[in-house]
Each structure stands twice: as structure tokens, then as C-alpha cells.
Amino acid sequence: VVPASAAVQGIAAATNGKPCFAHSRPNFILPPLTVLTSPSAGGSVAPSGTTHPSYGTDVIVTMTPNAGFRVRDVLVDGVSVGVPVSYLFPSFATDHTLAASFADTTAPVVQVTSPNGGETFTTGYHRNITWTATDNAAVTRIDVLLSRSGLAGSYDTLATGLTNSGTYAWAVSGPTTSADRVSIPAQHATGNLSPDADHA
């Protein structure tokens, strides 16, 4: 490996058998090496951004997920290398890029706030079904399900793919029953479903 700043000397044999010398221009400068790292939301990468390692050194890049996240993928020079938490560039001698992405592993938490038991809904009228749903990143999908045969019964879909607005206006439909139960499953961007969709 040639140092970043060097004068290169060459030796050649002359026709009279005596050596002669040829010199390069002094302070021959090699362009700086770069490693460009970029993380996504949910974690960090170190070193971050653009760094300039010395020629021939080992460079280790470390991926650190935030709490509730994991490494989803690591791309080195645009090619996936799996999900390592650290990556070694040995004897660094050329430019590289590294991009890390992180996946949310924590499911949302949901609470149905209305109905909360004992209400009477009249067929043909609109009633608001309300909830709170939280996540360490963001809730991206809400479904509203209804069972007419209690907690263990089969559930029909009243609405699907809602934003986390906290309210769904339900046009109350029959058949009437005293065993209605509402369930609100929630998901975030990674697809994790709230483990126990709240019921009321």
C-alpha cells in the first residue's frame, strides 16, 4: 500500500553498467478514501456519515438498534450482507458505502374506550367506537371487529385499514344481541399486531 503522501524512486541500469535513478515528483498525493454510512429510523450507525480512514487500516462499522428495534438489513456497496450488528472492512483500500435499516419489534398497545360495557346501541343510528393505540414508533393500521356472540365468538369486520384517529363512526346494524363485543387490532409499519387486541 502506498502512503497517502510519498515520493517514489525507481532504479534502472544504464548501458555502461552503472545504475541511474529516476524520481517521481515529490509529495505524490493519493485521493482520500471514504466510507459513507447511512442509517434509517430505529437505530444508529458508527462511524456515521462520511469518514476518511487511512489506507490499509481495518474499519469496523457498528449497527445499534434503538430499544424495541432490531437490525432489518445491511447493504454494503448496494448488496445485502444480512443482519450483522457489526461489519468489518479489512485493509481498507477503496471507497465503500454501508446502509443499515432497522425493524420495529414492539407491538402496539390498544385500549377500547367506547363502548366499555353496558351501553345500548340502537339499530340504524350512528355510534362512535373509540380507542387509544400507542406504539414506540407509530401505529399505521387499525381494524374494527365485532362479535355478536361474546368474547370467544367469531368476529365480523366493521372497518379495516383505518388510520389511528381514535374514532370510528359505526352505522349500527342488526341482528340485535346483548352479547356484542368490539375488538380493535392495531399494527405498525413492520406488521406486528397488538398481541391482545382490546375488547369491550
PADREN-159697 format. One line per 10 residues: number of its first residue (from 1); their letters; for each residue x, y, z of N, C-alpha, C. Coordinates in nm, 3 decimals, always signed. Layout:
<atoms>
NUM> A> X,Y,Z,X,Y,Z,X,Y,Z  ...
</atoms>
This chain:
<atoms>
1> VVPASAAVQG> +0.085,-0.119,+0.000,+0.000,+0.000,+0.000,+0.088,+0.123,+0.000  +0.062,+0.215,-0.089,+0.141,+0.337,-0.098,+0.085,+0.438,+0.000  +0.167,+0.502,+0.084,+0.115,+0.603,+0.175,+0.046,+0.715,+0.099  -0.039,+0.788,+0.171,-0.114,+0.895,+0.105,-0.024,+1.003,+0.049  +0.092,+1.023,+0.106,+0.186,+1.122,+0.055,+0.322,+1.056,+0.045  +0.379,+1.046,-0.075,+0.504,+0.972,-0.091,+0.578,+1.018,-0.215  +0.709,+1.001,-0.213,+0.791,+1.020,-0.333,+0.840,+0.883,-0.374  +0.820,+0.843,-0.498,+0.854,+0.710,-0.546,+0.984,+0.717,-0.625  +1.081,+0.632,-0.589,+1.211,+0.631,-0.655,+1.226,+0.504,-0.735  +1.274,+0.513,-0.859,+1.299,+0.396,-0.941,+1.446,+0.385,-0.976
11> IAAATNGKPC> +1.496,+0.261,-0.993,+1.637,+0.236,-1.028,+1.641,+0.161,-1.160  +1.725,+0.205,-1.251,+1.740,+0.137,-1.379,+1.888,+0.124,-1.411  +1.923,+0.023,-1.487,+2.063,+0.002,-1.526,+2.094,+0.079,-1.653  +2.203,+0.154,-1.653,+2.245,+0.228,-1.771,+2.325,+0.135,-1.862  +2.353,+0.179,-1.984,+2.426,+0.096,-2.080,+2.570,+0.072,-2.037  +2.625,+0.163,-1.954,+2.762,+0.146,-1.908,+2.770,+0.061,-1.782  +2.659,+0.003,-1.739,+2.657,-0.085,-1.623,+2.639,-0.014,-1.492  +2.641,+0.120,-1.492,+2.621,+0.193,-1.368,+2.472,+0.226,-1.353  +2.425,+0.217,-1.229,+2.282,+0.247,-1.209,+2.253,+0.394,-1.228  +2.136,+0.420,-1.275,+2.089,+0.558,-1.279,+1.955,+0.563,-1.206
21> FAHSRPNFIL> +1.917,+0.678,-1.162,+1.798,+0.693,-1.077,+1.697,+0.786,-1.145  +1.570,+0.750,-1.125,+1.463,+0.837,-1.171,+1.368,+0.858,-1.055  +1.328,+0.980,-1.036,+1.242,+1.014,-0.923,+1.106,+1.063,-0.975  +1.001,+1.024,-0.900,+0.871,+1.085,-0.929,+0.870,+1.225,-0.872  +0.767,+1.297,-0.904,+0.752,+1.428,-0.842,+0.732,+1.410,-0.691  +0.791,+1.492,-0.610,+0.776,+1.476,-0.465,+0.631,+1.499,-0.423  +0.599,+1.444,-0.303,+0.465,+1.461,-0.246,+0.354,+1.414,-0.339  +0.373,+1.293,-0.392,+0.269,+1.230,-0.474,+0.147,+1.203,-0.384  +0.033,+1.263,-0.416,-0.084,+1.260,-0.328,-0.189,+1.162,-0.382  -0.227,+1.064,-0.297,-0.338,+0.976,-0.331,-0.469,+1.039,-0.284
31> PPLTVLTSPS> -0.577,+1.019,-0.359,-0.706,+1.076,-0.315,-0.750,+1.010,-0.185  -0.820,+1.083,-0.100,-0.863,+1.025,+0.028,-0.965,+0.913,+0.006  -0.957,+0.812,+0.090,-1.057,+0.707,+0.091,-1.179,+0.756,+0.168  -1.296,+0.700,+0.135,-1.417,+0.736,+0.209,-1.498,+0.612,+0.238  -1.564,+0.614,+0.353,-1.669,+0.517,+0.382,-1.791,+0.599,+0.420  -1.900,+0.579,+0.348,-2.023,+0.654,+0.370,-2.125,+0.561,+0.433  -2.168,+0.593,+0.554,-2.266,+0.510,+0.624,-2.395,+0.588,+0.640  -2.507,+0.517,+0.630,-2.637,+0.583,+0.646,-2.733,+0.488,+0.717  -2.792,+0.531,+0.829,-2.892,+0.450,+0.899,-3.032,+0.493,+0.860  -3.131,+0.414,+0.901,-3.270,+0.454,+0.890,-3.323,+0.479,+1.030
41> AGGSVAPSGT> -3.451,+0.517,+1.040,-3.511,+0.536,+1.171,-3.509,+0.405,+1.249  -3.489,+0.417,+1.380,-3.491,+0.298,+1.464,-3.355,+0.253,+1.511  -3.249,+0.325,+1.476,-3.118,+0.285,+1.521,-3.010,+0.380,+1.472  -2.887,+0.348,+1.505,-2.775,+0.434,+1.467,-2.661,+0.348,+1.412  -2.570,+0.415,+1.340,-2.453,+0.351,+1.281,-2.330,+0.430,+1.321  -2.224,+0.361,+1.360,-2.099,+0.429,+1.396,-1.982,+0.358,+1.329  -1.891,+0.432,+1.262,-1.897,+0.577,+1.243,-2.013,+0.615,+1.150  -2.061,+0.737,+1.165,-2.176,+0.780,+1.087,-2.134,+0.884,+0.984  -2.211,+0.889,+0.877,-2.181,+0.986,+0.772,-2.058,+0.948,+0.692  -1.986,+1.048,+0.644,-1.866,+1.025,+0.563,-1.742,+1.034,+0.649
51> THPSYGTDVI> -1.662,+0.927,+0.648,-1.535,+0.928,+0.719,-1.423,+0.894,+0.621  -1.301,+0.929,+0.659,-1.185,+0.908,+0.572,-1.081,+0.823,+0.645  -1.094,+0.691,+0.636,-0.996,+0.605,+0.703,-0.863,+0.605,+0.629  -0.757,+0.570,+0.701,-0.625,+0.560,+0.640,-0.616,+0.437,+0.551  -0.534,+0.444,+0.448,-0.512,+0.330,+0.360,-0.460,+0.211,+0.440  -0.518,+0.093,+0.413,-0.468,-0.030,+0.471,-0.514,-0.059,+0.612  -0.596,+0.027,+0.672,-0.644,+0.002,+0.807,-0.774,-0.080,+0.802  -0.802,-0.149,+0.912,-0.931,-0.216,+0.925,-1.034,-0.115,+0.973  -1.152,-0.120,+0.913,-1.260,-0.031,+0.954,-1.378,-0.117,+0.998  -1.425,-0.096,+1.121,-1.540,-0.169,+1.174,-1.656,-0.071,+1.189
61> VTMTPNAGFR> -1.771,-0.106,+1.130,-1.891,-0.026,+1.141,-1.989,-0.102,+1.232  -2.045,-0.032,+1.330,-2.133,-0.094,+1.428,-2.275,-0.042,+1.411  -2.373,-0.135,+1.407,-2.514,-0.101,+1.400,-2.577,-0.119,+1.538  -2.643,-0.014,+1.589,-2.704,-0.020,+1.722,-2.853,+0.010,+1.713  -2.939,-0.092,+1.724,-3.084,-0.066,+1.720,-3.128,+0.009,+1.846  -3.232,+0.091,+1.831,-3.296,+0.150,+1.948,-3.372,+0.043,+2.025  -3.412,+0.074,+2.148,-3.492,-0.020,+2.227,-3.620,-0.055,+2.151  -3.650,-0.184,+2.142,-3.770,-0.227,+2.071,-3.751,-0.243,+1.922  -3.627,-0.232,+1.873,-3.597,-0.249,+1.731,-3.489,-0.355,+1.715  -3.472,-0.403,+1.592,-3.364,-0.494,+1.555,-3.310,-0.451,+1.419
71> VRDVLVDGVS> -3.191,-0.502,+1.386,-3.136,-0.476,+1.252,-3.219,-0.553,+1.150  -3.270,-0.483,+1.051,-3.351,-0.547,+0.947,-3.264,-0.592,+0.830  -3.171,-0.506,+0.786,-3.085,-0.539,+0.672,-2.967,-0.444,+0.670  -2.855,-0.493,+0.618,-2.736,-0.410,+0.599,-2.690,-0.428,+0.454  -2.679,-0.316,+0.384,-2.632,-0.315,+0.245,-2.491,-0.259,+0.241  -2.399,-0.336,+0.184,-2.262,-0.290,+0.163,-2.240,-0.276,+0.013  -2.211,-0.155,-0.029,-2.197,-0.125,-0.172,-2.320,-0.171,-0.250  -2.437,-0.154,-0.187,-2.564,-0.185,-0.252,-2.606,-0.330,-0.246  -2.527,-0.417,-0.182,-2.557,-0.561,-0.176,-2.582,-0.601,-0.031  -2.690,-0.676,-0.007,-2.723,-0.718,+0.129,-2.618,-0.815,+0.184
81> VGVPVSYLFP> -2.578,-0.790,+0.310,-2.486,-0.880,+0.379,-2.554,-0.942,+0.502  -2.687,-0.936,+0.504,-2.761,-0.995,+0.615,-2.791,-0.894,+0.724  -2.790,-0.942,+0.850,-2.829,-0.856,+0.962,-2.721,-0.852,+1.070  -2.597,-0.824,+1.034,-2.493,-0.817,+1.138,-2.509,-0.693,+1.224  -2.460,-0.701,+1.349,-2.458,-0.581,+1.434,-2.325,-0.508,+1.419  -2.227,-0.571,+1.351,-2.104,-0.501,+1.315,-2.053,-0.558,+1.183  -1.980,-0.475,+1.109,-1.928,-0.518,+0.979,-1.785,-0.469,+0.965  -1.696,-0.560,+0.922,-1.553,-0.529,+0.908,-1.516,-0.507,+0.762  -1.454,-0.392,+0.735,-1.386,-0.368,+0.608,-1.237,-0.390,+0.633  -1.180,-0.505,+0.593,-1.038,-0.530,+0.623,-0.946,-0.459,+0.525
91> SFATDHTLAA> -0.833,-0.411,+0.577,-0.728,-0.348,+0.494,-0.790,-0.250,+0.395  -0.856,-0.150,+0.447,-0.935,-0.057,+0.368,-0.851,+0.006,+0.257  -0.893,-0.016,+0.130,-0.813,+0.036,+0.018,-0.899,+0.090,-0.095  -1.031,+0.097,-0.077,-1.118,+0.152,-0.180,-1.242,+0.208,-0.113  -1.312,+0.296,-0.181,-1.431,+0.357,-0.124,-1.542,+0.253,-0.105  -1.624,+0.273,+0.001,-1.736,+0.183,+0.028,-1.855,+0.263,+0.079  -1.973,+0.203,+0.065,-2.094,+0.257,+0.128,-2.157,+0.147,+0.213  -2.221,+0.187,+0.320,-2.294,+0.094,+0.406,-2.424,+0.161,+0.448  -2.535,+0.092,+0.427,-2.666,+0.144,+0.466,-2.735,+0.040,+0.555  -2.777,+0.083,+0.673,-2.843,-0.008,+0.767,-2.989,+0.034,+0.785
101> SFADTTAPVV> -3.077,-0.066,+0.791,-3.218,-0.039,+0.822,-3.256,-0.120,+0.945  -3.358,-0.070,+1.017,-3.398,-0.130,+1.144,-3.549,-0.158,+1.143  -3.588,-0.265,+1.211,-3.729,-0.306,+1.215,-3.782,-0.295,+1.358  -3.904,-0.246,+1.368,-3.973,-0.233,+1.497,-4.020,-0.371,+1.542  -3.983,-0.411,+1.662,-4.024,-0.543,+1.712,-4.125,-0.535,+1.826  -4.165,-0.415,+1.864,-4.258,-0.397,+1.975,-4.399,-0.374,+1.922  -4.492,-0.458,+1.964,-4.630,-0.448,+1.916,-4.701,-0.328,+1.979  -4.799,-0.271,+1.908,-4.876,-0.160,+1.965,-4.957,-0.204,+2.087  -4.996,-0.107,+2.167,-5.084,-0.129,+2.283,-5.215,-0.056,+2.256  -5.327,-0.129,+2.271,-5.459,-0.074,+2.235,-5.554,-0.083,+2.354
111> QVTSPNGGET> -5.637,+0.020,+2.368,-5.746,+0.017,+2.466,-5.872,+0.071,+2.402  -5.980,-0.008,+2.407,-6.110,+0.038,+2.360,-6.170,+0.125,+2.470  -6.205,+0.249,+2.436,-6.260,+0.341,+2.536,-6.412,+0.355,+2.527  -6.469,+0.321,+2.413,-6.615,+0.319,+2.399,-6.651,+0.229,+2.281  -6.741,+0.134,+2.303,-6.814,+0.105,+2.427,-6.724,+0.040,+2.531  -6.761,+0.060,+2.659,-6.683,-0.003,+2.765,-6.770,-0.091,+2.855  -6.884,-0.131,+2.802,-6.970,-0.224,+2.875,-7.098,-0.158,+2.925  -7.213,-0.220,+2.894,-7.341,-0.172,+2.945,-7.416,-0.075,+2.856  -7.354,-0.027,+2.746,-7.423,+0.067,+2.658,-7.529,-0.005,+2.574  -7.628,+0.072,+2.528,-7.729,+0.022,+2.436,-7.714,+0.096,+2.304
121> FTTGYHRNIT> -7.692,+0.022,+2.196,-7.682,+0.080,+2.063,-7.811,+0.047,+1.988  -7.868,+0.147,+1.922,-7.993,+0.129,+1.851,-7.967,+0.112,+1.702  -8.024,+0.007,+1.644,-8.005,-0.020,+1.501,-8.049,+0.099,+1.417  -7.966,+0.136,+1.320,-7.998,+0.246,+1.230,-7.937,+0.378,+1.271  -7.884,+0.388,+1.392,-7.820,+0.511,+1.439,-7.668,+0.495,+1.432  -7.601,+0.611,+1.427,-7.454,+0.610,+1.430,-7.406,+0.624,+1.574  -7.310,+0.539,+1.610,-7.244,+0.549,+1.739,-7.094,+0.544,+1.717  -7.024,+0.625,+1.792,-6.878,+0.627,+1.780,-6.815,+0.514,+1.861  -6.732,+0.437,+1.795,-6.644,+0.343,+1.863,-6.509,+0.413,+1.877  -6.457,+0.421,+1.998,-6.335,+0.497,+2.022,-6.229,+0.409,+2.090
131> WTATDNAAVT> -6.104,+0.448,+2.072,-5.992,+0.371,+2.126,-5.870,+0.460,+2.141  -5.772,+0.411,+2.214,-5.637,+0.468,+2.213,-5.542,+0.357,+2.172  -5.447,+0.390,+2.087,-5.347,+0.293,+2.041,-5.213,+0.363,+2.035  -5.113,+0.304,+2.101,-4.980,+0.365,+2.106,-4.875,+0.262,+2.065  -4.761,+0.313,+2.020,-4.651,+0.227,+1.977,-4.521,+0.304,+1.997  -4.408,+0.233,+2.006,-4.281,+0.302,+2.022,-4.238,+0.375,+1.895  -4.299,+0.342,+1.781,-4.274,+0.417,+1.657,-4.405,+0.485,+1.615  -4.491,+0.414,+1.546,-4.620,+0.470,+1.504,-4.716,+0.358,+1.470  -4.842,+0.376,+1.507,-4.947,+0.283,+1.466,-4.990,+0.320,+1.325  -4.985,+0.225,+1.232,-5.012,+0.254,+1.092,-5.143,+0.195,+1.041
141> RIDVLLSRSG> -5.207,+0.107,+1.120,-5.328,+0.043,+1.072,-5.416,+0.002,+1.189  -5.544,+0.034,+1.178,-5.645,-0.004,+1.277,-5.757,-0.079,+1.207  -5.799,-0.191,+1.267,-5.918,-0.263,+1.222,-6.022,-0.258,+1.334  -6.147,-0.258,+1.296,-6.257,-0.261,+1.394,-6.339,-0.385,+1.368  -6.346,-0.473,+1.468,-6.414,-0.601,+1.455,-6.528,-0.610,+1.555  -6.630,-0.690,+1.521,-6.748,-0.704,+1.607,-6.787,-0.850,+1.617  -6.804,-0.896,+1.742,-6.860,-1.028,+1.768,-7.000,-1.010,+1.824  -7.094,-1.091,+1.777,-7.232,-1.086,+1.831,-7.258,-1.203,+1.925  -7.151,-1.276,+1.957,-7.170,-1.392,+2.044,-7.065,-1.397,+2.154  -7.028,-1.280,+2.204,-6.937,-1.274,+2.317,-6.791,-1.273,+2.278
151> LAGSYDTLAT> -6.708,-1.272,+2.382,-6.564,-1.259,+2.364,-6.504,-1.368,+2.278  -6.552,-1.491,+2.295,-6.493,-1.604,+2.223,-6.556,-1.627,+2.086  -6.657,-1.547,+2.052,-6.729,-1.571,+1.927,-6.649,-1.531,+1.804  -6.701,-1.561,+1.687,-6.638,-1.517,+1.562,-6.663,-1.368,+1.542  -6.566,-1.302,+1.480,-6.572,-1.156,+1.466,-6.591,-1.118,+1.320  -6.686,-1.027,+1.296,-6.705,-0.967,+1.164,-6.625,-0.837,+1.157  -6.583,-0.801,+1.036,-6.506,-0.679,+1.017,-6.600,-0.562,+0.990  -6.597,-0.462,+1.079,-6.673,-0.339,+1.056,-6.593,-0.240,+0.972  -6.464,-0.235,+0.993,-6.378,-0.144,+0.916,-6.236,-0.200,+0.920  -6.160,-0.173,+0.814,-6.023,-0.223,+0.808,-5.932,-0.118,+0.745
161> GLTNSGTYAW> -5.806,-0.117,+0.787,-5.708,-0.025,+0.730,-5.728,+0.120,+0.767  -5.789,+0.145,+0.885,-5.810,+0.283,+0.929,-5.680,+0.344,+0.981  -5.673,+0.476,+0.974,-5.565,+0.546,+1.044,-5.596,+0.548,+1.193  -5.496,+0.578,+1.271,-5.513,+0.578,+1.417,-5.575,+0.708,+1.464  -5.698,+0.734,+1.419,-5.767,+0.858,+1.455,-5.830,+0.851,+1.593  -5.855,+0.730,+1.641,-5.918,+0.713,+1.772,-6.068,+0.703,+1.769  -6.129,+0.721,+1.651,-6.275,+0.719,+1.642,-6.320,+0.655,+1.513  -6.421,+0.570,+1.523,-6.487,+0.515,+1.404,-6.638,+0.530,+1.424  -6.705,+0.597,+1.329,-6.850,+0.617,+1.336,-6.918,+0.495,+1.275  -6.982,+0.415,+1.359,-7.047,+0.291,+1.316,-7.196,+0.314,+1.294
171> AVSGPTTSAD> -7.243,+0.280,+1.174,-7.388,+0.277,+1.149,-7.438,+0.145,+1.205  -7.501,+0.149,+1.322,-7.537,+0.028,+1.397,-7.629,-0.059,+1.313  -7.592,-0.187,+1.301,-7.670,-0.280,+1.221,-7.706,-0.403,+1.304  -7.810,-0.471,+1.263,-7.855,-0.591,+1.332,-7.778,-0.713,+1.283  -7.813,-0.829,+1.335,-7.920,-0.852,+1.433,-7.883,-0.804,+1.573  -7.983,-0.772,+1.653,-7.959,-0.724,+1.787,-7.923,-0.840,+1.879  -7.840,-0.808,+1.976,-7.797,-0.909,+2.072,-7.743,-0.838,+2.195  -7.741,-0.906,+2.306,-7.685,-0.848,+2.428,-7.542,-0.895,+2.450  -7.486,-0.967,+2.351,-7.352,-1.025,+2.366,-7.250,-0.963,+2.272  -7.280,-0.844,+2.218,-7.186,-0.779,+2.127,-7.054,-0.748,+2.197
181> RVSIPAQHAT> -6.943,-0.771,+2.126,-6.810,-0.733,+2.174,-6.734,-0.668,+2.059  -6.669,-0.556,+2.087,-6.588,-0.484,+1.988,-6.441,-0.514,+2.013  -6.367,-0.541,+1.905,-6.224,-0.566,+1.914,-6.151,-0.469,+1.821  -6.039,-0.414,+1.869,-5.960,-0.318,+1.791,-5.817,-0.369,+1.777  -5.785,-0.448,+1.674,-5.644,-0.484,+1.649,-5.571,-0.365,+1.587  -5.445,-0.348,+1.624,-5.362,-0.240,+1.570,-5.230,-0.297,+1.520  -5.176,-0.235,+1.415,-5.047,-0.276,+1.360,-4.958,-0.154,+1.343  -4.827,-0.179,+1.338,-4.735,-0.072,+1.299,-4.671,-0.109,+1.166  -4.574,-0.027,+1.120,-4.523,-0.042,+0.983,-4.460,-0.177,+0.957  -4.399,-0.238,+1.058,-4.334,-0.367,+1.039,-4.436,-0.480,+1.030
191> GNLSPDADHA> -4.562,-0.453,+1.070,-4.666,-0.555,+1.061,-4.698,-0.623,+1.191  -4.626,-0.589,+1.301,-4.656,-0.651,+1.430,-4.796,-0.613,+1.475  -4.873,-0.713,+1.513,-5.011,-0.693,+1.557,-5.013,-0.683,+1.709  -5.097,-0.594,+1.762,-5.112,-0.588,+1.907,-5.146,-0.729,+1.958  -5.070,-0.781,+2.055,-5.082,-0.923,+2.089,-5.219,-0.962,+2.142  -5.283,-0.872,+2.216,-5.417,-0.899,+2.268,-5.504,-0.779,+2.232  -5.563,-0.785,+2.113,-5.647,-0.673,+2.069,-5.753,-0.650,+2.175  -5.763,-0.524,+2.221,-5.853,-0.495,+2.331,-5.998,-0.516,+2.289  -6.079,-0.558,+2.384,-6.220,-0.587,+2.360,-6.306,-0.507,+2.458  -6.425,-0.472,+2.414,-6.519,-0.404,+2.504,-6.661,-0.438,+2.461
</atoms>
